[in-house]
Amino acid sequence: MASTERRVYRFETTAKASADARALERPGLTRFDLALDAGALVAAAVLVATGNQLLGVLVAAIALISLVGSRFHPLQRVIIERRYRSLLGQTTEVTLDGEGVRFENPLGSSFVPWATVTAIRANRDTVAFLRDRALVGYIPASSFASPAEQAEVVALAEGRIAPPGRRS
């Protein structure tokens, strides 16, 4: 991204978008949870097949609840809706330029220089900007015109963040 180039994105802040971004803080934990849930479903099938239906159904139900929780984040959404209700529904404007990322909404603004961003993580729902393991901001995928534009922004941002040896 050239120092004079600017990209501006707008989105309405929602509990879903915030929870999706928070999930990108620790992707290894999500993968571990999915593997554990898959193992529990296999164990449940074995229990049912060996005649222990009640325990098998119970294990399967717990694994399915955990799978739903890891994908849709219902508990995190409730917490976000209660704690950050003044932010929800607000329009946030994110500006990416040669210096860093600016986040602005009616309640405040922040500037995150590229030199302090240590990772960019993205999935089909969100692009997250992190400092070590802390989320410093995000842009929901709905802000981009296409998945290709989202991928382009991720590549541009990754090109701007500080390499591990020269982080501030």
C-alpha positions as CSV (number, residue, x, y, z in Angstrom):
1,M,0.0,0.0,0.0
2,A,1.5,3.3,-1.1
3,S,1.9,5.9,1.6
4,T,-0.7,8.1,-0.1
5,E,-3.2,5.3,-0.9
6,R,-6.2,5.1,1.4
7,R,-9.0,2.6,1.7
8,V,-12.1,3.3,3.7
9,Y,-14.6,0.7,4.9
10,R,-17.8,1.2,6.9
11,F,-19.9,-1.3,8.9
12,E,-22.5,-1.4,11.6
13,T,-21.1,-2.8,14.8
14,T,-22.8,-6.0,15.8
15,A,-22.3,-8.6,18.5
16,K,-21.9,-11.3,15.8
17,A,-19.1,-9.4,14.1
18,S,-17.4,-8.7,17.4
19,A,-17.6,-12.4,18.4
20,D,-16.3,-13.5,15.0
21,A,-13.3,-11.2,15.4
22,R,-12.6,-12.4,18.9
23,A,-12.6,-16.0,17.7
24,L,-9.7,-15.1,15.5
25,E,-7.6,-14.1,18.5
26,R,-6.9,-17.8,19.3
27,P,-7.4,-19.9,16.2
28,G,-5.5,-22.8,17.7
29,L,-8.1,-23.1,20.5
30,T,-10.9,-23.2,18.0
31,R,-9.2,-26.0,16.0
32,F,-8.5,-27.9,19.3
33,D,-12.2,-27.5,20.3
34,L,-13.3,-28.8,16.9
35,A,-11.0,-31.8,17.1
36,L,-12.2,-32.6,20.6
37,D,-15.8,-32.3,19.6
38,A,-15.3,-34.6,16.6
39,G,-13.6,-37.1,18.9
40,A,-16.5,-36.9,21.3
41,L,-19.0,-37.6,18.5
42,V,-17.0,-40.7,17.5
43,A,-16.9,-41.8,21.1
44,A,-20.7,-41.2,21.3
45,A,-21.3,-43.4,18.2
46,V,-19.1,-46.2,19.7
47,L,-21.1,-45.9,23.0
48,V,-24.4,-46.2,21.2
49,A,-23.1,-49.1,19.1
50,T,-21.9,-51.0,22.2
51,G,-25.3,-50.7,23.9
52,N,-24.7,-47.7,26.1
53,Q,-27.3,-45.5,24.4
54,L,-28.0,-43.1,27.3
55,L,-24.3,-42.2,27.8
56,G,-23.8,-42.1,24.0
57,V,-26.7,-39.7,23.5
58,L,-25.5,-37.5,26.4
59,V,-21.9,-37.3,25.0
60,A,-23.3,-36.5,21.5
61,A,-25.5,-33.8,22.8
62,I,-22.7,-32.1,24.7
63,A,-20.4,-32.3,21.7
64,L,-23.1,-30.8,19.4
65,I,-23.7,-28.0,21.8
66,S,-20.0,-27.3,21.9
67,L,-19.8,-27.4,18.1
68,V,-22.6,-24.9,17.8
69,G,-21.0,-22.7,20.4
70,S,-17.6,-22.7,18.7
71,R,-19.2,-21.8,15.3
72,F,-21.9,-19.3,16.3
73,H,-20.5,-18.0,19.7
74,P,-23.9,-17.6,21.4
75,L,-22.5,-17.0,24.9
76,Q,-20.0,-14.5,23.7
77,R,-22.7,-12.7,21.8
78,V,-24.8,-12.4,24.9
79,I,-21.9,-11.0,26.9
80,I,-21.0,-8.5,24.1
81,E,-24.7,-7.4,23.9
82,R,-24.7,-6.7,27.6
83,R,-21.3,-5.2,28.1
84,Y,-20.9,-3.2,24.9
85,R,-24.5,-2.3,24.0
86,S,-23.6,1.4,23.5
87,L,-21.3,0.4,20.7
88,L,-23.7,-1.9,19.0
89,G,-25.6,-0.5,16.0
90,Q,-23.0,2.3,15.6
91,T,-21.4,2.9,12.2
92,T,-17.7,2.3,12.4
93,E,-15.4,3.7,9.7
94,V,-12.1,2.0,9.2
95,T,-9.4,3.7,7.1
96,L,-6.3,1.9,6.0
97,D,-3.4,4.0,4.7
98,G,0.4,3.9,4.6
99,E,0.7,4.8,8.3
100,G,-1.7,2.3,9.8
101,V,-5.4,1.7,10.6
102,R,-7.9,4.2,11.9
103,F,-11.1,3.2,13.6
104,E,-13.8,5.8,14.1
105,N,-17.3,5.8,15.3
106,P,-19.6,8.3,17.2
107,L,-18.2,7.1,20.5
108,G,-14.5,7.4,19.8
109,S,-11.6,6.8,17.5
110,S,-8.3,5.0,17.6
111,F,-5.2,4.8,15.4
112,V,-3.1,1.6,15.2
113,P,0.3,2.1,13.4
114,W,1.4,-0.7,11.2
115,A,4.5,-1.0,13.2
116,T,2.4,-2.2,16.2
117,V,0.3,-4.7,14.3
118,T,1.9,-8.2,14.6
119,A,-0.6,-10.3,12.8
120,I,-3.5,-10.2,10.4
121,R,-6.0,-13.0,10.6
122,A,-8.9,-13.5,8.3
123,N,-11.6,-16.0,7.5
124,R,-14.8,-15.7,5.4
125,D,-16.4,-13.6,8.1
126,T,-13.8,-11.2,9.3
127,V,-10.4,-9.5,8.9
128,A,-8.7,-9.1,12.3
129,F,-5.8,-6.9,13.3
130,L,-3.8,-8.2,16.3
131,R,-1.0,-7.0,18.5
132,D,0.5,-10.3,19.8
133,R,-2.6,-12.1,20.8
134,A,-4.8,-9.1,21.5
135,L,-7.4,-7.9,19.0
136,V,-6.9,-4.2,18.2
137,G,-9.6,-4.0,15.5
138,Y,-11.5,-5.8,12.8
139,I,-13.4,-5.3,9.6
140,P,-16.3,-7.7,8.9
141,A,-16.3,-9.3,5.5
142,S,-19.6,-7.7,4.7
143,S,-17.7,-4.4,4.4
144,F,-15.9,-5.6,1.3
145,A,-17.4,-5.6,-2.2
146,S,-16.1,-9.2,-2.8
147,P,-14.0,-11.9,-1.3
148,A,-11.3,-10.9,-3.8
149,E,-11.2,-7.4,-2.3
150,Q,-11.1,-8.8,1.2
151,A,-8.1,-11.0,0.2
152,E,-6.4,-8.0,-1.4
153,V,-6.8,-6.0,1.8
154,V,-5.3,-8.9,3.8
155,A,-2.4,-9.1,1.5
156,L,-1.8,-5.3,1.6
157,A,-2.0,-5.3,5.4
158,E,0.3,-8.3,5.7
159,G,2.8,-6.4,3.6
160,R,2.7,-3.4,5.9
161,I,3.0,-5.1,9.3
162,A,6.4,-5.1,11.0
163,P,8.5,-8.3,10.7
164,P,9.1,-10.1,14.0
165,G,12.6,-8.6,14.4
166,R,11.6,-4.9,14.2
167,R,8.3,-4.6,16.1
168,S,7.8,-1.6,18.4
